[in-house]
Structure formats: C-alpha cells, structure tokens
Amino acid sequence: MRTEEENKTIYISGEAIAPGEQKMVQINIARIPTGTLIDIPVHVFNGKKPGPTVLVQAGLHGDEINGVETLRRMLQENLFNIKKGAVIVVPILNIFGFIHFSRDVPDGKDVNRSFPGRKTGSLASRIAHTYTSQVLPQVDIGIDLHTGGGQRHNHPQVRYTADDPKSKELAEAFGAPFHFASRLISGSFRKTTFKMGIHTVVYEAGESMRFNEKAIEKGMSGIQNILVSLGMLPNSQFLKPKKPIHLEYARWVRAPKAGMFIPQINNGEKVVKGKILGLIADTYAKKNKKIKAPFDGYVFCINHQAVVNQGDALFHLGR
C-alpha cells in the first residue's frame, strides 16, 4: 500500500514500476511481413518521493537521429538518477521509420500527424493510439526531441504552446539559444498532449540522418536543466547556458528563383536588414541573385539543399 510520502506506481504494457524502481519495458506495436514483432523500448525511472512524471522522447520521426543519440548518451551516463517524481524515456518512438531511415512508417503516413490515433486505423494511427492510451495518461510534462526535416538544419531552439504558460516556463528553463511559441498542428503529439493537460515543449536541433555534436550536447543539458527546475535532479546538474533569446516573430525567406543555392551566413547568427544571407546562381555562371535579410533578427534554420526551386524555404529568420 502506497503512503503519502511515496510516489505513484507507473503502469506500462501491463508491467508495474513501483516507487524507487527502474525498469525497461516493451510496448508491442505490430509485426513486419516476416512475422518479427516490433516493440517500442521504454525506460522508466520512478523516484521514491512524489513529484511530476516527465516523458522524454525522440525518434517520433524515424530519420531524426540527433534526439535518439541524445537520449542514448543520457541513459549510458546514468543522467536520470532522479530524487523524486518519475521520468519515462523513449529513445525511438517510430521504430519502423528508424529502421527504414525514413521520417514516416512504411505506408508513408506521419506518426506525428496521426495522434491521438485509432485502434483500428493505419499503422501510424495504431502506434499513436497505443502510445496515447498506455503512456500519456500518466504524464504531466513532455519533452519531444526533433531535428529539421529534409536538409533543413535547425539551430538549437525550443518551441512551446502560446496558450500554455507552463510550457513557456519549461522552454526558458531548457536554456536553448532560442525559444518561441509555435502553432499547434492537427494530429501532432503536442496538440494531443495540450488537450490532455500535459505541458509539452519541442526541442529542435540539427538535421535529419546526421549527428550534430552541438545539438546533442544542448539537448542533454536542456533536459537536465528542466529536471533541475522541477526539483527532480540536484542543482549541481544545472548546466548554465547563455541567456536564451525569445523570438516574438518568425518567417521563412524563400527562393526568388531556381538555381544553385550558396548560403553565406552562419546558423544562429544575428543579422541586420539588407544583409546578404546567400546567393542563388544559375548553372551557366551568367547570373547571381542575392538573398537579403528582410528585417533585423536571427537566422535559426538554414536549408542545406544545394539545388532549389522557386519558392523553396531557405532561411528561417526570427526577431
């Protein structure tokens, strides 16, 4: 029988993780055509004393591997030795996408557009439904790790929900170079958690299918900073960052024409209106089109696609 001084028991996939216990459990999802069962590994660290339950996850998009490596290192270095509450760590949520080097599951659907999911829906929908029904009801706070999609490289940044003040506090505590409010997307993990009263932030850093050491290190320190702010880790684990910059407005600078794209600015750099951000050149070396900053601000994402079409997003600029 649990006393008032004990934390709650966590239940996942029919297994109980009692206060003071650490355990890895498996969530059964589906079988691949060969009959091999695919499971989602879930690491649970349940503190003895009562406190919030924090979900830290990566690999919702299977090709976004920076977050996967971030959590792997934290598990390896035993950085979830919490004093109270519980931490649920899911290093790879979209196992199918991960093993296929793909953002999506094999049928092309995006798990992060399939929440809260349906028991009898598509594979992506079933993954979302299992996760939403088994894990999320026990969670108070969510930290979702992502990278830029395609060849877009995100400078370390945290996104929160404007209508959730607690998520803004968490974004500030994380300590990434930039943080800002972003809209809730239909079918996304963050929109579903918002409706369930779970305070969620999204950490974006790096690009898909490529490790970025800075992104990984910032992710590790940011997660620890949030856990310290919640009293779940000792203050000695707080990794003080430079003062983060809050962006009130952001917009994409797009390609005015097609051609070869040559960035001429560093990601994360402060720019003034009119500064040349990059060039678009034709393949015959006849014409170059300069791309200039439309306002004073900071570059927090650069497209690394070498050949672009008119209208492609090239730089994400915020102020």
N, C-alpha and C positions, 0 to 999 in steps of 0.2 A: 504493500500500500504506500502511495506517494505521500510524503509530508509536504507542508507548505514551504520548507526550505529546499526541496528538490525540484529539479527541472522536470518538464514533461517527458514522457516516452515518445519517441518518434517511430512511426509505423510506415514501412515502405515494402511493397511487394510481399506482404504477409509476414514480414520479419519485424520484430520489435528491437529497437535500440534504446536501452534503458539509460537513465541519467548516469554520467560518468563512463559511458561505454563508447568505443569507437568500432565501427564495422563497415565493411564494403558489402553492399548488396547489389543484386542484379534485377533490373526491370525487363521482363520478357516483352519483346515487341512483335516480331514476326520471323518467319523463315524465308531464306533466299531460295531460289529454284532448286538448288541442290539438296535442300532439306536442312541446311545448317541454321540453327537458331541464332538470331541476333538479339543481344541483350544490351541494355544501357547500364554501364557500371556507375554506381552511386556510392560515394564515400560520405559517411555520416560521423560527425564528431559531436557527441552530446555531452555538454558540461553537466556537472553535478548541481550547480546552483541555477535558479531560474533566470531567464533572460530571453531576448529575441531569438528567433530562428532565422538565419540568413542563408539564402540559396545563392551559391556562386557557380555559374555555369559558363561553358564555352562550347564551340562547335555546333551551335544551332544551324549555322551554315557550314556544311562539311568541309569547304575549302578554306575556311578562315582559321588557320592553324596557329596564329600567334597566341590566341587565348588558350588553346589546348596546351601549348608548351608552358604558358604562364602557370596554369594550374598543376601541370605535371611537376614543375620545379617546386612549387609550394608544398605539394604533397611529399615530394622526395626530401625536402629540407625541414619537414615537420613544422610548418609555419601556422598550422591551425590548432595549436595547443591552447585552446580557449579556457578562460576562467569561469564563464557562465554562458547560459544560452546554448544554442546549437548551430552548427554550420553544416549545410548539405552541399557537397562539392560534386558537380557533374562535369568532368573534363571534356566529354564528347557527347552531346545530345543527339546529333544527327549522325549516327553510326554509318548509315547507308551512304550518305554524301561523303563522309570522311574516307571510306574505303574505295570510293569511285572518284576521288579528287574533285568532287562536284559540290556546288552550292546547295543543290536540291536532292531529292530522293530519286530513284530510278525512273519514275513516271514523269519527271520534270516539274513536280509541284514543290513549292517552297514551304517548309515546315513553319517558318516564321510569318506565313500568311494563312496558316491553317488553324490557328487557335480560336476558340477552345477545343475544336475538333469534334469528331463524331466516332462512336464505337464501330459503326458500320461504314465509315467513309473511306476515302482514299488512304494510301499508306501514310502520307504526310498528316492527314486528318486523324488517323488512328494513333500515330505517335503523339500528336498534340493532346488528344483526348486522354490517353493513358497517363501522360505527364500531369495534365491539369487535374485529373481526378485523384491520382495517387500521391503526388508530391506537393502541389501548390496549396492545398487546404491547410497544411501545417506550417506555411512560410509567412513571415512578417515582412522581410526585406529581400529584394532580389538584386543581384549584380550580374549583368549579362555582358559577356566579352565578345567583341566583334572586331573585324577589320574592314577596310574599304573593299567594295565589291569590284570584280574585274581587275583592271590595273590601276585603280584609283588608290592612292596612298594617303591615308589619314594621319595627320599629326595627332599625337595623343590628346584625346578630348573625351568629355563625359556629357551625355545628354540626359536630361531629366524631363518630367512632365510638368507643364506650367500650372496645372490645377492641383498639383500635389506638393505643397510646401516642404514636406519632409524629404521628398526626393531631391529638391534643390539643396537642402542641408547636406544630404549624403554626397551629392556631386561636389560641393565645396570641400567636404571632408576628404574626399578621394585625392584631391590635390593634383589633378592633371593640368597641363599648361592652359587648356581652355575648357570651359563648360558653358552650356546654353540649353534653353528649352527647345524641344522639338515636338512636332505634332505626333499624335497617336495614329498609327496606321492600322486600318481594318485587318483583322486576322493576326495581328502581331502578338508576340509574347507580352510585350509591355502594355498593350491595351487591355489584354485579358487580366493581367495582374493588377492594373489600375482599377478595373471593375470589381476585383476581388478584395480591394483594400490593401494590396501588397505594394509597399513603396519600392519602386524599381528605378535603377539607373543603368544606362548602357555605356560601356567603355569602348571607344573605337580607336584603333591604332594600327598602323601598318597597312599592308595589302594582302590579298589572298595568295595562298600557296607559297609564301615567302616569310622566313623568320626575320624579325627586326628586333635587335637586342634592346634598343631604347624602348620600344613598345612593350616588350616583355617585362623589363625592369620597372617601368612606370606602372604597369598593371599589377605586378607583385606588391609594390609599395602602396599603391592606391587601395587595394583590397585590405591590406593590413591597417592602413590609416582609418578606413571605415570601421573595422572591428575594434580598433582602439577607441574611436569616438563613441562607440556603443558600450564601452566598458568591458568588452569581451576578451581583449588582449591587454597586457601591461603597457603602460605609456612608453616603456623603453623600446617598443617595437614601432613607435611612430616615426616615420621617415619623412622629416620635414621637407616639403617641396618649396620651390619658389612660389611667390604669391600667384595663384591662378587668375586668369583673365576671364571675366564674364562677358560673353558676347550677347548683345541685345538684338542684333540683326545680322542676317547672312544671306548671301545669294551666290549663285554659280555664274562664273564668267565663261561664256560659251564660244566655240569656234566660229568666227565670222565667215570662214570659207574652209574648204577641204584642203588637205596637204600634209606635209611632214611637220610634226609638232616638236618644237625645241623649247622646253622651259628654261627660263633664265633667272629663276628666283628659288630660294630655299624654302622648304616647307616649314611653317611656323614663323616665318619672317614678317616683321612689321613693314607695311608699305604705305606710301602716300599716293594720293590721287594723281594719275598720269604716269606713274612709274611703269616701265616696261616689265611685264611678267614673263613674256615669252614671245616666240615667233612661230608663224606658220609659213612654210616655204613650199613652193611648187617643186616638182621633181626635176624640172629643167633648169633650175637655178636662174629663173628670169625675174621672179617677184617674191618678196618677203612681206608678210603682213604682221605688223607689230600688235601685240595684245597688251593693252594698258589697264591699270587698276582704275575702276570707275569711282572709287572713293578711298579715303584713308581707312586702313584696317589691318587685318592679319590674314595671311594665307594659311588655312588649316587643312587643305586637301589639294593634291596635285594629281592629275591624270598622267600616268606613265605610258599611255598608248602612243606609239611613235607616229602612226598614220591615223589621222582623224577626218571625220566628215563635218560638214557644216552643221552647226547646232550642238555638237558634242560638248559635254561639260568638261572644262579644262582645269579651272581653279575654283575652289570654294573659298570665298572671301567673307570675313565677318568683321564687325566693329562693335 
